[in-house]
Amino acid sequence: IIVKHTDKMDRLIQDILVLSMLNQAKITMSELDLPSLFSEAYEDLIQAENENRIIEFHVGSLPKVKGDRPTMMQAITNLISNALKYTRGNQKTIITIGCLEKESEKIIFIRDNGVGFDERHKDKLFGVFQRLHSNDEFEGTGVGLAIVQRVIQRHQGKIWAESQVNQGATFYFQLPDT
């Protein structure tokens, strides 16, 4: 029990450190190839998943964007990690990454077929230590989506989500250069 709680506290401290460093980290903008970032993050995360798990991971056509590679990789990793986590109970997991074009704006999305969340609580979604599911249901520190939001904001972008309970979730983000 002590080891389990110590590991959880260590993850929490690491997440808080990442969140606090994001405010001070120097952002070095370069052109980013989003499909390769999403694929790289997925390949890293999938190694920790159950090998019997059936997962369809689709990355559609995505624009090149300007961003800071390390911090964007952190945000993308957290988004894919959440999609994998909240679909664990499914017989078949489907995660789709794509781009919507509305007028002249390009909006990147990450959609899963997981447990979703109640839209009435989406104002809590990106808050530090705000969890919409209990720790007994899904592990986590409650800091991951706050990190994602901070990264997108540091890139002068915006992020939001839509969902229905047991219907999956879709996270959207938009960056000025997309």
CNS distance restraints for C-alpha pairs under 8 A (distance, minus, plus):
assign (resid   1 and name CA) (resid   5 and name CA) 6.19 0.50 0.50
assign (resid   2 and name CA) (resid   6 and name CA) 5.95 0.50 0.50
assign (resid   3 and name CA) (resid   7 and name CA) 6.09 0.50 0.50
assign (resid   4 and name CA) (resid   8 and name CA) 6.32 0.50 0.50
assign (resid   5 and name CA) (resid   9 and name CA) 6.10 0.50 0.50
assign (resid   6 and name CA) (resid  10 and name CA) 6.10 0.50 0.50
assign (resid   7 and name CA) (resid  11 and name CA) 6.28 0.50 0.50
assign (resid   8 and name CA) (resid  12 and name CA) 6.23 0.50 0.50
assign (resid   8 and name CA) (resid 141 and name CA) 7.75 0.50 0.50
assign (resid   9 and name CA) (resid  13 and name CA) 6.13 0.50 0.50
assign (resid  10 and name CA) (resid  14 and name CA) 6.12 0.50 0.50
assign (resid  11 and name CA) (resid  15 and name CA) 6.12 0.50 0.50
assign (resid  11 and name CA) (resid 141 and name CA) 7.17 0.50 0.50
assign (resid  12 and name CA) (resid  16 and name CA) 6.19 0.50 0.50
assign (resid  12 and name CA) (resid 141 and name CA) 5.50 0.50 0.50
assign (resid  12 and name CA) (resid 143 and name CA) 7.72 0.50 0.50
assign (resid  13 and name CA) (resid  17 and name CA) 6.13 0.50 0.50
assign (resid  14 and name CA) (resid  18 and name CA) 6.26 0.50 0.50
assign (resid  15 and name CA) (resid  19 and name CA) 6.18 0.50 0.50
assign (resid  15 and name CA) (resid 141 and name CA) 7.62 0.50 0.50
assign (resid  15 and name CA) (resid 143 and name CA) 6.23 0.50 0.50
assign (resid  15 and name CA) (resid 144 and name CA) 7.20 0.50 0.50
assign (resid  16 and name CA) (resid  20 and name CA) 6.11 0.50 0.50
assign (resid  16 and name CA) (resid 143 and name CA) 7.03 0.50 0.50
assign (resid  17 and name CA) (resid  21 and name CA) 6.01 0.50 0.50
assign (resid  18 and name CA) (resid  22 and name CA) 6.22 0.50 0.50
assign (resid  18 and name CA) (resid 147 and name CA) 7.48 0.50 0.50
assign (resid  19 and name CA) (resid  23 and name CA) 7.39 0.50 0.50
assign (resid  19 and name CA) (resid 143 and name CA) 7.76 0.50 0.50
assign (resid  19 and name CA) (resid 146 and name CA) 7.51 0.50 0.50
assign (resid  19 and name CA) (resid 147 and name CA) 5.45 0.50 0.50
assign (resid  19 and name CA) (resid 150 and name CA) 7.55 0.50 0.50
assign (resid  20 and name CA) (resid  24 and name CA) 7.39 0.50 0.50
assign (resid  21 and name CA) (resid  25 and name CA) 5.75 0.50 0.50
assign (resid  22 and name CA) (resid  71 and name CA) 7.79 0.50 0.50
assign (resid  22 and name CA) (resid 147 and name CA) 7.90 0.50 0.50
assign (resid  22 and name CA) (resid 150 and name CA) 7.09 0.50 0.50
assign (resid  22 and name CA) (resid 151 and name CA) 7.05 0.50 0.50
assign (resid  23 and name CA) (resid 150 and name CA) 7.93 0.50 0.50
assign (resid  23 and name CA) (resid 154 and name CA) 7.92 0.50 0.50
assign (resid  27 and name CA) (resid  67 and name CA) 7.87 0.50 0.50
assign (resid  27 and name CA) (resid  68 and name CA) 5.54 0.50 0.50
assign (resid  28 and name CA) (resid  67 and name CA) 7.18 0.50 0.50
assign (resid  28 and name CA) (resid  68 and name CA) 5.10 0.50 0.50
assign (resid  28 and name CA) (resid  69 and name CA) 7.85 0.50 0.50
assign (resid  29 and name CA) (resid  66 and name CA) 5.83 0.50 0.50
assign (resid  29 and name CA) (resid  67 and name CA) 4.62 0.50 0.50
assign (resid  29 and name CA) (resid  68 and name CA) 4.81 0.50 0.50
assign (resid  29 and name CA) (resid  69 and name CA) 7.69 0.50 0.50
assign (resid  30 and name CA) (resid  66 and name CA) 5.22 0.50 0.50
assign (resid  30 and name CA) (resid  67 and name CA) 5.53 0.50 0.50
assign (resid  30 and name CA) (resid  68 and name CA) 6.36 0.50 0.50
assign (resid  30 and name CA) (resid  69 and name CA) 7.49 0.50 0.50
assign (resid  31 and name CA) (resid  64 and name CA) 6.50 0.50 0.50
assign (resid  31 and name CA) (resid  65 and name CA) 5.60 0.50 0.50
assign (resid  31 and name CA) (resid  66 and name CA) 4.49 0.50 0.50
assign (resid  31 and name CA) (resid  67 and name CA) 6.44 0.50 0.50
assign (resid  32 and name CA) (resid  37 and name CA) 7.92 0.50 0.50
assign (resid  32 and name CA) (resid  64 and name CA) 5.65 0.50 0.50
assign (resid  32 and name CA) (resid  65 and name CA) 5.29 0.50 0.50
assign (resid  32 and name CA) (resid  66 and name CA) 5.78 0.50 0.50
assign (resid  32 and name CA) (resid  67 and name CA) 6.33 0.50 0.50
assign (resid  32 and name CA) (resid  69 and name CA) 6.88 0.50 0.50
assign (resid  33 and name CA) (resid  37 and name CA) 6.49 0.50 0.50
assign (resid  33 and name CA) (resid  63 and name CA) 7.60 0.50 0.50
assign (resid  33 and name CA) (resid  64 and name CA) 5.27 0.50 0.50
assign (resid  33 and name CA) (resid  65 and name CA) 7.03 0.50 0.50
assign (resid  34 and name CA) (resid  38 and name CA) 6.10 0.50 0.50
assign (resid  34 and name CA) (resid  62 and name CA) 6.36 0.50 0.50
assign (resid  34 and name CA) (resid  63 and name CA) 7.07 0.50 0.50
assign (resid  34 and name CA) (resid  64 and name CA) 6.33 0.50 0.50
assign (resid  34 and name CA) (resid  65 and name CA) 7.37 0.50 0.50
assign (resid  35 and name CA) (resid  39 and name CA) 6.11 0.50 0.50
assign (resid  35 and name CA) (resid  59 and name CA) 6.40 0.50 0.50
assign (resid  35 and name CA) (resid  60 and name CA) 7.68 0.50 0.50
assign (resid  35 and name CA) (resid  61 and name CA) 7.52 0.50 0.50
assign (resid  35 and name CA) (resid  62 and name CA) 6.38 0.50 0.50
assign (resid  36 and name CA) (resid  40 and name CA) 5.90 0.50 0.50
assign (resid  37 and name CA) (resid  41 and name CA) 6.13 0.50 0.50
assign (resid  37 and name CA) (resid  73 and name CA) 6.47 0.50 0.50
assign (resid  37 and name CA) (resid  76 and name CA) 7.50 0.50 0.50
assign (resid  38 and name CA) (resid  42 and name CA) 6.13 0.50 0.50
assign (resid  38 and name CA) (resid  59 and name CA) 7.57 0.50 0.50
assign (resid  38 and name CA) (resid  76 and name CA) 6.45 0.50 0.50
assign (resid  38 and name CA) (resid  77 and name CA) 7.62 0.50 0.50
assign (resid  38 and name CA) (resid  80 and name CA) 8.00 0.50 0.50
assign (resid  39 and name CA) (resid  43 and name CA) 6.11 0.50 0.50
assign (resid  39 and name CA) (resid  59 and name CA) 7.70 0.50 0.50
assign (resid  40 and name CA) (resid  44 and name CA) 6.30 0.50 0.50
assign (resid  41 and name CA) (resid  45 and name CA) 6.24 0.50 0.50
assign (resid  41 and name CA) (resid  73 and name CA) 7.16 0.50 0.50
assign (resid  41 and name CA) (resid  76 and name CA) 6.91 0.50 0.50
assign (resid  41 and name CA) (resid  77 and name CA) 5.21 0.50 0.50
assign (resid  41 and name CA) (resid  80 and name CA) 7.41 0.50 0.50
assign (resid  42 and name CA) (resid  46 and name CA) 5.88 0.50 0.50
assign (resid  42 and name CA) (resid  77 and name CA) 7.30 0.50 0.50
assign (resid  42 and name CA) (resid  80 and name CA) 6.67 0.50 0.50
assign (resid  43 and name CA) (resid  47 and name CA) 6.79 0.50 0.50
assign (resid  45 and name CA) (resid  49 and name CA) 7.26 0.50 0.50
assign (resid  45 and name CA) (resid  77 and name CA) 7.77 0.50 0.50
assign (resid  45 and name CA) (resid  81 and name CA) 6.81 0.50 0.50
assign (resid  49 and name CA) (resid  53 and name CA) 7.35 0.50 0.50
assign (resid  53 and name CA) (resid  91 and name CA) 7.70 0.50 0.50
assign (resid  53 and name CA) (resid  92 and name CA) 7.38 0.50 0.50
assign (resid  54 and name CA) (resid  91 and name CA) 6.93 0.50 0.50
assign (resid  54 and name CA) (resid  92 and name CA) 5.05 0.50 0.50
assign (resid  54 and name CA) (resid  93 and name CA) 6.16 0.50 0.50
assign (resid  55 and name CA) (resid  92 and name CA) 5.91 0.50 0.50
assign (resid  55 and name CA) (resid  93 and name CA) 4.60 0.50 0.50
assign (resid  55 and name CA) (resid  94 and name CA) 5.94 0.50 0.50
assign (resid  55 and name CA) (resid  95 and name CA) 7.69 0.50 0.50
assign (resid  56 and name CA) (resid  92 and name CA) 7.60 0.50 0.50
assign (resid  56 and name CA) (resid  93 and name CA) 6.05 0.50 0.50
assign (resid  56 and name CA) (resid  94 and name CA) 4.79 0.50 0.50
assign (resid  56 and name CA) (resid  95 and name CA) 6.23 0.50 0.50
assign (resid  57 and name CA) (resid  94 and name CA) 6.12 0.50 0.50
assign (resid  57 and name CA) (resid  95 and name CA) 4.96 0.50 0.50
assign (resid  57 and name CA) (resid  96 and name CA) 6.05 0.50 0.50
assign (resid  58 and name CA) (resid  94 and name CA) 7.92 0.50 0.50
assign (resid  58 and name CA) (resid  95 and name CA) 6.27 0.50 0.50
assign (resid  58 and name CA) (resid  96 and name CA) 4.77 0.50 0.50
assign (resid  58 and name CA) (resid  97 and name CA) 6.10 0.50 0.50
assign (resid  59 and name CA) (resid  96 and name CA) 6.05 0.50 0.50
assign (resid  59 and name CA) (resid  97 and name CA) 4.74 0.50 0.50
assign (resid  59 and name CA) (resid  98 and name CA) 6.16 0.50 0.50
assign (resid  60 and name CA) (resid  96 and name CA) 7.61 0.50 0.50
assign (resid  60 and name CA) (resid  97 and name CA) 5.94 0.50 0.50
assign (resid  60 and name CA) (resid  98 and name CA) 4.77 0.50 0.50
assign (resid  60 and name CA) (resid  99 and name CA) 7.30 0.50 0.50
assign (resid  61 and name CA) (resid  98 and name CA) 6.28 0.50 0.50
assign (resid  61 and name CA) (resid  99 and name CA) 6.84 0.50 0.50
assign (resid  62 and name CA) (resid  98 and name CA) 6.22 0.50 0.50
assign (resid  62 and name CA) (resid  99 and name CA) 5.77 0.50 0.50
assign (resid  62 and name CA) (resid 108 and name CA) 7.47 0.50 0.50
assign (resid  63 and name CA) (resid  99 and name CA) 7.76 0.50 0.50
assign (resid  63 and name CA) (resid 106 and name CA) 7.90 0.50 0.50
assign (resid  63 and name CA) (resid 178 and name CA) 6.53 0.50 0.50
assign (resid  64 and name CA) (resid 178 and name CA) 7.09 0.50 0.50
assign (resid  65 and name CA) (resid 175 and name CA) 7.67 0.50 0.50
assign (resid  65 and name CA) (resid 177 and name CA) 5.82 0.50 0.50
assign (resid  65 and name CA) (resid 178 and name CA) 5.48 0.50 0.50
assign (resid  66 and name CA) (resid 177 and name CA) 6.16 0.50 0.50
assign (resid  66 and name CA) (resid 178 and name CA) 7.86 0.50 0.50
assign (resid  67 and name CA) (resid  72 and name CA) 6.88 0.50 0.50
assign (resid  67 and name CA) (resid 155 and name CA) 6.71 0.50 0.50
assign (resid  68 and name CA) (resid  72 and name CA) 5.98 0.50 0.50
assign (resid  69 and name CA) (resid  73 and name CA) 5.86 0.50 0.50
assign (resid  70 and name CA) (resid  74 and name CA) 6.31 0.50 0.50
assign (resid  71 and name CA) (resid  75 and name CA) 6.39 0.50 0.50
assign (resid  71 and name CA) (resid 151 and name CA) 6.14 0.50 0.50
assign (resid  72 and name CA) (resid  76 and name CA) 6.09 0.50 0.50
assign (resid  72 and name CA) (resid 151 and name CA) 6.60 0.50 0.50
assign (resid  72 and name CA) (resid 152 and name CA) 7.78 0.50 0.50
assign (resid  73 and name CA) (resid  77 and name CA) 5.91 0.50 0.50
assign (resid  74 and name CA) (resid  78 and name CA) 6.22 0.50 0.50
assign (resid  74 and name CA) (resid 148 and name CA) 7.43 0.50 0.50
assign (resid  75 and name CA) (resid  79 and name CA) 6.28 0.50 0.50
assign (resid  75 and name CA) (resid 147 and name CA) 6.75 0.50 0.50
assign (resid  75 and name CA) (resid 148 and name CA) 4.47 0.50 0.50
assign (resid  75 and name CA) (resid 149 and name CA) 7.92 0.50 0.50
assign (resid  75 and name CA) (resid 151 and name CA) 6.42 0.50 0.50
assign (resid  75 and name CA) (resid 152 and name CA) 7.80 0.50 0.50
assign (resid  76 and name CA) (resid  80 and name CA) 6.21 0.50 0.50
assign (resid  76 and name CA) (resid 148 and name CA) 7.63 0.50 0.50
assign (resid  77 and name CA) (resid  81 and name CA) 5.90 0.50 0.50
assign (resid  78 and name CA) (resid  82 and name CA) 6.16 0.50 0.50
assign (resid  78 and name CA) (resid 144 and name CA) 5.96 0.50 0.50
assign (resid  78 and name CA) (resid 145 and name CA) 7.10 0.50 0.50
assign (resid  78 and name CA) (resid 148 and name CA) 6.87 0.50 0.50
assign (resid  79 and name CA) (resid  83 and name CA) 6.34 0.50 0.50
assign (resid  79 and name CA) (resid 110 and name CA) 7.48 0.50 0.50
assign (resid  79 and name CA) (resid 145 and name CA) 7.54 0.50 0.50
assign (resid  79 and name CA) (resid 148 and name CA) 7.47 0.50 0.50
assign (resid  79 and name CA) (resid 171 and name CA) 7.97 0.50 0.50
assign (resid  80 and name CA) (resid  84 and name CA) 6.18 0.50 0.50
assign (resid  80 and name CA) (resid 110 and name CA) 7.76 0.50 0.50
assign (resid  81 and name CA) (resid  85 and name CA) 6.05 0.50 0.50
assign (resid  82 and name CA) (resid  86 and name CA) 5.99 0.50 0.50
assign (resid  83 and name CA) (resid  87 and name CA) 6.24 0.50 0.50
assign (resid  83 and name CA) (resid  95 and name CA) 6.95 0.50 0.50
assign (resid  83 and name CA) (resid 111 and name CA) 7.68 0.50 0.50
assign (resid  83 and name CA) (resid 112 and name CA) 5.81 0.50 0.50
assign (resid  83 and name CA) (resid 114 and name CA) 7.13 0.50 0.50
assign (resid  84 and name CA) (resid  88 and name CA) 6.36 0.50 0.50
assign (resid  84 and name CA) (resid  93 and name CA) 7.73 0.50 0.50
assign (resid  85 and name CA) (resid 138 and name CA) 7.12 0.50 0.50
assign (resid  86 and name CA) (resid 114 and name CA) 5.12 0.50 0.50
assign (resid  86 and name CA) (resid 115 and name CA) 5.87 0.50 0.50
assign (resid  86 and name CA) (resid 116 and name CA) 7.48 0.50 0.50
assign (resid  86 and name CA) (resid 138 and name CA) 7.32 0.50 0.50
assign (resid  87 and name CA) (resid  93 and name CA) 5.90 0.50 0.50
assign (resid  87 and name CA) (resid 112 and name CA) 7.28 0.50 0.50
assign (resid  87 and name CA) (resid 113 and name CA) 6.42 0.50 0.50
assign (resid  87 and name CA) (resid 114 and name CA) 4.06 0.50 0.50
assign (resid  87 and name CA) (resid 115 and name CA) 6.52 0.50 0.50
assign (resid  88 and name CA) (resid  93 and name CA) 7.43 0.50 0.50
assign (resid  88 and name CA) (resid 114 and name CA) 7.62 0.50 0.50
assign (resid  89 and name CA) (resid 114 and name CA) 7.85 0.50 0.50
assign (resid  90 and name CA) (resid 114 and name CA) 7.10 0.50 0.50
assign (resid  93 and name CA) (resid 112 and name CA) 7.42 0.50 0.50
assign (resid  93 and name CA) (resid 113 and name CA) 6.48 0.50 0.50
assign (resid  93 and name CA) (resid 114 and name CA) 7.53 0.50 0.50
assign (resid  94 and name CA) (resid 112 and name CA) 5.70 0.50 0.50
assign (resid  94 and name CA) (resid 113 and name CA) 5.84 0.50 0.50
assign (resid  95 and name CA) (resid 110 and name CA) 7.04 0.50 0.50
assign (resid  95 and name CA) (resid 111 and name CA) 5.62 0.50 0.50
assign (resid  95 and name CA) (resid 112 and name CA) 4.55 0.50 0.50
assign (resid  95 and name CA) (resid 113 and name CA) 7.02 0.50 0.50
assign (resid  96 and name CA) (resid 109 and name CA) 7.92 0.50 0.50
assign (resid  96 and name CA) (resid 110 and name CA) 5.78 0.50 0.50
assign (resid  96 and name CA) (resid 111 and name CA) 5.12 0.50 0.50
assign (resid  96 and name CA) (resid 112 and name CA) 6.49 0.50 0.50
assign (resid  97 and name CA) (resid 108 and name CA) 7.34 0.50 0.50
assign (resid  97 and name CA) (resid 109 and name CA) 5.59 0.50 0.50
assign (resid  97 and name CA) (resid 110 and name CA) 4.60 0.50 0.50
assign (resid  97 and name CA) (resid 111 and name CA) 6.41 0.50 0.50
assign (resid  98 and name CA) (resid 108 and name CA) 5.80 0.50 0.50
assign (resid  98 and name CA) (resid 109 and name CA) 5.41 0.50 0.50
assign (resid  98 and name CA) (resid 110 and name CA) 6.83 0.50 0.50
assign (resid  99 and name CA) (resid 106 and name CA) 6.38 0.50 0.50
assign (resid  99 and name CA) (resid 107 and name CA) 5.42 0.50 0.50
assign (resid  99 and name CA) (resid 108 and name CA) 4.48 0.50 0.50
assign (resid  99 and name CA) (resid 109 and name CA) 6.02 0.50 0.50
assign (resid 100 and name CA) (resid 106 and name CA) 5.70 0.50 0.50
assign (resid 100 and name CA) (resid 107 and name CA) 5.06 0.50 0.50
assign (resid 100 and name CA) (resid 108 and name CA) 6.46 0.50 0.50
assign (resid 100 and name CA) (resid 109 and name CA) 7.57 0.50 0.50
assign (resid 101 and name CA) (resid 105 and name CA) 5.65 0.50 0.50
assign (resid 101 and name CA) (resid 106 and name CA) 4.65 0.50 0.50
assign (resid 101 and name CA) (resid 107 and name CA) 6.29 0.50 0.50
assign (resid 102 and name CA) (resid 106 and name CA) 6.51 0.50 0.50
assign (resid 102 and name CA) (resid 107 and name CA) 7.70 0.50 0.50
assign (resid 105 and name CA) (resid 174 and name CA) 7.94 0.50 0.50
assign (resid 105 and name CA) (resid 178 and name CA) 6.88 0.50 0.50
assign (resid 106 and name CA) (resid 174 and name CA) 6.67 0.50 0.50
assign (resid 106 and name CA) (resid 178 and name CA) 5.43 0.50 0.50
assign (resid 107 and name CA) (resid 172 and name CA) 6.46 0.50 0.50
assign (resid 107 and name CA) (resid 173 and name CA) 5.83 0.50 0.50
assign (resid 107 and name CA) (resid 174 and name CA) 4.91 0.50 0.50
assign (resid 107 and name CA) (resid 175 and name CA) 7.84 0.50 0.50
assign (resid 107 and name CA) (resid 178 and name CA) 7.49 0.50 0.50
assign (resid 108 and name CA) (resid 172 and name CA) 5.59 0.50 0.50
assign (resid 108 and name CA) (resid 173 and name CA) 5.38 0.50 0.50
assign (resid 108 and name CA) (resid 174 and name CA) 6.24 0.50 0.50
assign (resid 109 and name CA) (resid 170 and name CA) 6.51 0.50 0.50
assign (resid 109 and name CA) (resid 171 and name CA) 5.51 0.50 0.50
assign (resid 109 and name CA) (resid 172 and name CA) 4.39 0.50 0.50
assign (resid 109 and name CA) (resid 173 and name CA) 6.51 0.50 0.50
assign (resid 110 and name CA) (resid 170 and name CA) 5.52 0.50 0.50
assign (resid 110 and name CA) (resid 171 and name CA) 5.24 0.50 0.50
assign (resid 110 and name CA) (resid 172 and name CA) 6.59 0.50 0.50
assign (resid 111 and name CA) (resid 168 and name CA) 7.24 0.50 0.50
assign (resid 111 and name CA) (resid 169 and name CA) 5.78 0.50 0.50
assign (resid 111 and name CA) (resid 170 and name CA) 4.21 0.50 0.50
assign (resid 111 and name CA) (resid 171 and name CA) 6.49 0.50 0.50
assign (resid 112 and name CA) (resid 168 and name CA) 5.23 0.50 0.50
assign (resid 112 and name CA) (resid 169 and name CA) 5.61 0.50 0.50
assign (resid 112 and name CA) (resid 170 and name CA) 6.50 0.50 0.50
assign (resid 113 and name CA) (resid 166 and name CA) 7.86 0.50 0.50
assign (resid 113 and name CA) (resid 167 and name CA) 6.09 0.50 0.50
assign (resid 113 and name CA) (resid 168 and name CA) 4.00 0.50 0.50
assign (resid 113 and name CA) (resid 169 and name CA) 6.78 0.50 0.50
assign (resid 114 and name CA) (resid 166 and name CA) 6.38 0.50 0.50
assign (resid 114 and name CA) (resid 167 and name CA) 6.50 0.50 0.50
assign (resid 114 and name CA) (resid 168 and name CA) 4.20 0.50 0.50
assign (resid 114 and name CA) (resid 169 and name CA) 6.78 0.50 0.50
assign (resid 115 and name CA) (resid 165 and name CA) 5.92 0.50 0.50
assign (resid 115 and name CA) (resid 166 and name CA) 4.21 0.50 0.50
assign (resid 115 and name CA) (resid 167 and name CA) 6.26 0.50 0.50
assign (resid 115 and name CA) (resid 168 and name CA) 5.37 0.50 0.50
assign (resid 115 and name CA) (resid 169 and name CA) 7.66 0.50 0.50
assign (resid 116 and name CA) (resid 163 and name CA) 5.48 0.50 0.50
assign (resid 116 and name CA) (resid 164 and name CA) 5.52 0.50 0.50
assign (resid 116 and name CA) (resid 165 and name CA) 4.69 0.50 0.50
assign (resid 116 and name CA) (resid 166 and name CA) 5.29 0.50 0.50
assign (resid 116 and name CA) (resid 167 and name CA) 5.71 0.50 0.50
assign (resid 116 and name CA) (resid 168 and name CA) 4.22 0.50 0.50
assign (resid 116 and name CA) (resid 169 and name CA) 4.85 0.50 0.50
assign (resid 117 and name CA) (resid 121 and name CA) 7.69 0.50 0.50
assign (resid 117 and name CA) (resid 122 and name CA) 7.76 0.50 0.50
assign (resid 117 and name CA) (resid 132 and name CA) 6.99 0.50 0.50
assign (resid 117 and name CA) (resid 163 and name CA) 5.77 0.50 0.50
assign (resid 117 and name CA) (resid 164 and name CA) 5.65 0.50 0.50
assign (resid 117 and name CA) (resid 165 and name CA) 4.80 0.50 0.50
assign (resid 117 and name CA) (resid 166 and name CA) 7.49 0.50 0.50
assign (resid 117 and name CA) (resid 168 and name CA) 7.74 0.50 0.50
assign (resid 117 and name CA) (resid 169 and name CA) 7.18 0.50 0.50
assign (resid 118 and name CA) (resid 122 and name CA) 7.09 0.50 0.50
assign (resid 118 and name CA) (resid 163 and name CA) 6.88 0.50 0.50
assign (resid 118 and name CA) (resid 164 and name CA) 5.81 0.50 0.50
assign (resid 118 and name CA) (resid 165 and name CA) 5.51 0.50 0.50
assign (resid 119 and name CA) (resid 162 and name CA) 7.03 0.50 0.50
assign (resid 119 and name CA) (resid 163 and name CA) 6.26 0.50 0.50
assign (resid 119 and name CA) (resid 164 and name CA) 6.56 0.50 0.50
assign (resid 121 and name CA) (resid 125 and name CA) 7.08 0.50 0.50
assign (resid 121 and name CA) (resid 132 and name CA) 7.42 0.50 0.50
assign (resid 122 and name CA) (resid 161 and name CA) 7.55 0.50 0.50
assign (resid 123 and name CA) (resid 127 and name CA) 7.97 0.50 0.50
assign (resid 124 and name CA) (resid 130 and name CA) 5.88 0.50 0.50
assign (resid 124 and name CA) (resid 131 and name CA) 7.57 0.50 0.50
assign (resid 124 and name CA) (resid 132 and name CA) 7.77 0.50 0.50
assign (resid 125 and name CA) (resid 130 and name CA) 6.53 0.50 0.50
assign (resid 125 and name CA) (resid 131 and name CA) 7.10 0.50 0.50
assign (resid 125 and name CA) (resid 132 and name CA) 7.22 0.50 0.50
assign (resid 125 and name CA) (resid 145 and name CA) 7.05 0.50 0.50
assign (resid 126 and name CA) (resid 130 and name CA) 7.29 0.50 0.50
assign (resid 126 and name CA) (resid 145 and name CA) 5.08 0.50 0.50
assign (resid 126 and name CA) (resid 146 and name CA) 4.69 0.50 0.50
assign (resid 126 and name CA) (resid 149 and name CA) 6.53 0.50 0.50
assign (resid 127 and name CA) (resid 142 and name CA) 7.81 0.50 0.50
assign (resid 127 and name CA) (resid 143 and name CA) 7.49 0.50 0.50
assign (resid 127 and name CA) (resid 145 and name CA) 7.46 0.50 0.50
assign (resid 127 and name CA) (resid 146 and name CA) 5.60 0.50 0.50
assign (resid 128 and name CA) (resid 142 and name CA) 5.94 0.50 0.50
assign (resid 128 and name CA) (resid 143 and name CA) 5.07 0.50 0.50
assign (resid 128 and name CA) (resid 145 and name CA) 7.93 0.50 0.50
assign (resid 128 and name CA) (resid 146 and name CA) 5.60 0.50 0.50
assign (resid 129 and name CA) (resid 141 and name CA) 6.64 0.50 0.50
assign (resid 129 and name CA) (resid 142 and name CA) 4.12 0.50 0.50
assign (resid 129 and name CA) (resid 143 and name CA) 5.68 0.50 0.50
assign (resid 130 and name CA) (resid 142 and name CA) 5.37 0.50 0.50
assign (resid 130 and name CA) (resid 143 and name CA) 7.66 0.50 0.50
assign (resid 131 and name CA) (resid 142 and name CA) 5.47 0.50 0.50
assign (resid 133 and name CA) (resid 137 and name CA) 6.47 0.50 0.50
assign (resid 133 and name CA) (resid 138 and name CA) 6.65 0.50 0.50
assign (resid 134 and name CA) (resid 138 and name CA) 6.35 0.50 0.50
assign (resid 134 and name CA) (resid 139 and name CA) 7.98 0.50 0.50
assign (resid 135 and name CA) (resid 139 and name CA) 5.04 0.50 0.50
assign (resid 135 and name CA) (resid 140 and name CA) 6.71 0.50 0.50
assign (resid 140 and name CA) (resid 144 and name CA) 8.00 0.50 0.50
assign (resid 142 and name CA) (resid 146 and name CA) 7.85 0.50 0.50
assign (resid 143 and name CA) (resid 147 and name CA) 6.31 0.50 0.50
assign (resid 144 and name CA) (resid 148 and name CA) 6.44 0.50 0.50
assign (resid 145 and name CA) (resid 149 and name CA) 6.11 0.50 0.50
assign (resid 146 and name CA) (resid 150 and name CA) 6.13 0.50 0.50
assign (resid 147 and name CA) (resid 151 and name CA) 6.22 0.50 0.50
assign (resid 148 and name CA) (resid 152 and name CA) 6.30 0.50 0.50
assign (resid 149 and name CA) (resid 153 and name CA) 6.04 0.50 0.50
assign (resid 149 and name CA) (resid 158 and name CA) 7.59 0.50 0.50
assign (resid 149 and name CA) (resid 159 and name CA) 6.41 0.50 0.50
assign (resid 150 and name CA) (resid 154 and name CA) 6.05 0.50 0.50
assign (resid 151 and name CA) (resid 155 and name CA) 6.44 0.50 0.50
assign (resid 152 and name CA) (resid 156 and name CA) 6.51 0.50 0.50
assign (resid 152 and name CA) (resid 157 and name CA) 5.12 0.50 0.50
assign (resid 152 and name CA) (resid 158 and name CA) 6.03 0.50 0.50
assign (resid 152 and name CA) (resid 159 and name CA) 6.82 0.50 0.50
assign (resid 152 and name CA) (resid 173 and name CA) 7.44 0.50 0.50
assign (resid 152 and name CA) (resid 175 and name CA) 7.30 0.50 0.50
assign (resid 153 and name CA) (resid 157 and name CA) 5.12 0.50 0.50
assign (resid 153 and name CA) (resid 158 and name CA) 6.14 0.50 0.50
assign (resid 155 and name CA) (resid 175 and name CA) 6.68 0.50 0.50
assign (resid 155 and name CA) (resid 176 and name CA) 7.81 0.50 0.50
assign (resid 156 and name CA) (resid 175 and name CA) 6.55 0.50 0.50
assign (resid 156 and name CA) (resid 176 and name CA) 6.55 0.50 0.50
assign (resid 157 and name CA) (resid 173 and name CA) 7.09 0.50 0.50
assign (resid 157 and name CA) (resid 174 and name CA) 5.40 0.50 0.50
assign (resid 157 and name CA) (resid 175 and name CA) 4.28 0.50 0.50
assign (resid 157 and name CA) (resid 176 and name CA) 5.98 0.50 0.50
assign (resid 158 and name CA) (resid 173 and name CA) 5.62 0.50 0.50
assign (resid 158 and name CA) (resid 174 and name CA) 5.49 0.50 0.50
assign (resid 158 and name CA) (resid 175 and name CA) 6.79 0.50 0.50
assign (resid 159 and name CA) (resid 171 and name CA) 7.28 0.50 0.50
assign (resid 159 and name CA) (resid 172 and name CA) 5.58 0.50 0.50
assign (resid 159 and name CA) (resid 173 and name CA) 4.24 0.50 0.50
assign (resid 159 and name CA) (resid 174 and name CA) 6.54 0.50 0.50
assign (resid 160 and name CA) (resid 171 and name CA) 5.92 0.50 0.50
assign (resid 160 and name CA) (resid 172 and name CA) 5.39 0.50 0.50
assign (resid 160 and name CA) (resid 173 and name CA) 6.53 0.50 0.50
assign (resid 161 and name CA) (resid 169 and name CA) 7.10 0.50 0.50
assign (resid 161 and name CA) (resid 170 and name CA) 5.56 0.50 0.50
assign (resid 161 and name CA) (resid 171 and name CA) 4.29 0.50 0.50
assign (resid 161 and name CA) (resid 172 and name CA) 5.87 0.50 0.50
assign (resid 162 and name CA) (resid 169 and name CA) 5.90 0.50 0.50
assign (resid 162 and name CA) (resid 170 and name CA) 5.35 0.50 0.50
assign (resid 162 and name CA) (resid 171 and name CA) 6.59 0.50 0.50
assign (resid 163 and name CA) (resid 167 and name CA) 6.81 0.50 0.50
assign (resid 163 and name CA) (resid 168 and name CA) 6.06 0.50 0.50
assign (resid 163 and name CA) (resid 169 and name CA) 4.40 0.50 0.50
assign (resid 163 and name CA) (resid 170 and name CA) 6.27 0.50 0.50
assign (resid 164 and name CA) (resid 168 and name CA) 6.50 0.50 0.50
assign (resid 164 and name CA) (resid 169 and name CA) 6.96 0.50 0.50
assign (resid 174 and name CA) (resid 178 and name CA) 6.88 0.50 0.50
